[in-house]
């Protein structure tokens, strides 16, 4: 996805305090908040000296690019989930909310890996969020982004292999499999819409969780 400033992006964006992060429902979001505070009190980039690292530079660049994708996906999926809840489609709300939580964990794991490699997690960069205007657009947009994520993770795995960083390969492979699961889910929803037509599909989304 193209780069841009959305949500947390920008030096003027609010930086969550650790006390505030402790109140967040997701430990993954708390990790993001801690790193926002760790980078600097104002969200400004680290200096070259602060950014000294023991990890391969290409690997760290890839990890930060993937982190930007995940942070963007969190916001996009949360908006889509709440839209579905507002429309009364509880199954879709729960399913997309679950995917947002998955992306939070992905961001958490990427941040942990970047810090372990003594790099600087860049949490102030987000891509433009693409919001669907209706259920088919929500499912289609999220599926397109997941397909893009699969390509990005496969590319990242190749970079990590070239750097002989097996631990990063293992992590990216773990996340890749989860992203493939998101694509499979979206494909199943689109197949159901095609087979039973949208009005019938939407009736089935009231209550429970979409499968």
N, C-alpha and C positions, 0 to 999 in steps of 0.2 A: 504494500500500500504506500502511496506517496506520503512524504513527511508533512507535518503541520502541527499547529499548537491547539490542543483541545484539553479541557479538564485541568489536569495537574500541571500542564506545560507552562513555562514562562517564569521569570524571576519574581514576578509579583504574585504568583499563586500562593495561597495559604499553605504553610507547612505544619502538618499535624504535630502536636507535642506527644511525647511518649505517654504522658498520662491519658491523652485522648486516644492514643492508639490502643491502650489497654482496654478501652471500652468498646473497641470494634469487635463485631461478632466473629470475624474470621482472623485466625492467627496469621494467615497469609497477608491480609491487608495490614495487620500490625507490623509485619516485617517490612512492607513497603514504606509505611510511615516512619519506622525507625531509620531506614536508609535515607529518606528525605531529610531527616534531621541530621543524620551522620554526614551527608555530603557537605552541607553548610547550613548555617542558621537562616539563610536567605534564599536557598535553592540555587546558588551560583555554582558554576563549574569548579572542580578542584584544580589547583595549580599543577604544573608539570611535575614538580617535586612530590606533591601529594599523590599523584597518579602513578608513581613508580610501581611496577608490577613484577611478579615472578612468572606469570602466565604468558603464553604466546600472544603477541599483539593481534594477529589475525583472528585467533580464537576469541579473544576478549571483545574485539569489534563485532564479531558475529553474535556473541552472547548479548551484547547491548542492543543490537538490531532486533534480535528475537524478543528481548525484554520490552522494547517499544511496541512491538506487535501485540504482546500479551496484555500490556497495560491498556492499550487501545481496545482490545477485545473485551476486557473486563467492563469498561464503561459502556460499550455498544450493547453487550449482552444484558447488562443490568437495565438499560433503557428499554430494550425489547421485552425483557421479562415483565417489567412493570406495565408496559403498554398492554401486554396480553392479560395481565391481572385486571387492569382497568376495564378491558372489554369483557371480562367474565370468563376467559379461557384459562381456567386454573391448571389444566394439564400442561398446556404450553408454558404457562408462567413457571411452574415447577421445573419443567425440563430445561428451559433456557437459563433459569436461575442456577440450576445444577452445573450447566456448562460454564457460567460465569465463575462459579466457585472453583471449577477445574482450572480456569485460566489464572485465578488468583494463586493457586498452588504452583502453576507453571512459573509465574512471575517470582514467587518466593524462592523456588529452586534455582532459577537463573541468577537471582540476586546472591543467594548463598554461594553459588559456584564462582561468580565474578569476584566476590569478596575473598573467597578461599585462594583464588589466583592472584590476589593483591591488586585487583583492578578497581575501577570506580564505577559502581552501578549508576547509569544515567536514567533517572526516573522522571526527569522533567521533559522528556521528549515523547510526544504522542502523535499518532497519525490522525487524519480527519476521520471522524466517526460517521458511518453511513447508516442512517436510520430508515428502516422500511416503513412505508405508509400503511401497509396492511399485512395480514398474516403471510400470504404467499411471498411478498417482498421481504419480510423479516427472515423467513426461512431461506429464501434464495440468496439474500445478501450475506447472511451468516455462513452459508455453505460456500459461497465464492471465497470468502475470507479464509475459511478453513482449508480450502484447496490451496490457496496461496501460502498458508502456514505450513502445509505439508511440503511444498516445494522448498520453502525457506529452511525447514528443519533438515531435509535431505541434503541441501547445500551446506548447512552448518556441520552436519555429520562428516561430510567429505573434508571440510577444512580441519576439523578436529583430528581426523584420521591422519591427514598429512602432517599434523603437528605431533603425532604420536601421543595424543591426549585421550587415552582410553576411557577415563572417568567421564570426560565431557561427552564422548561418543555415547556412553551408556545412558547418561542423563537425557541427551537429546533424543535418543532412540525411545526412551520411556515416554517422553512427552509426545513424540511423533505418533506413537500407537494410540494415545488418547485423542489426538487431533483426528486421526483416521476414524475413530469411533464417533466423533462429532459429525463427520461427513456422512458416515453410514446412517446416522439418525436423521439427518436432513434429507438424504435420499429417500428414506422410508416415508417421511412425512409428505414429500412431493409425490411419491408413488400413490399414497393413500388419497391425496387430493385428486389426482388424475383418475383414479379408479372409482371413487365414490362421489366426486364433485365437491366443490368447496363448501356449500351450505351443509351437507351431511357431515363432512369432516369437522367443521366448526362446532356442530352440535355435540360431537363426541369429545370435544376439548373442555367441556364444562365439568369440572370435578376430576380428581385423580391426578395422574401424571402421564403425559404423552409417551408412547413407547414405539 
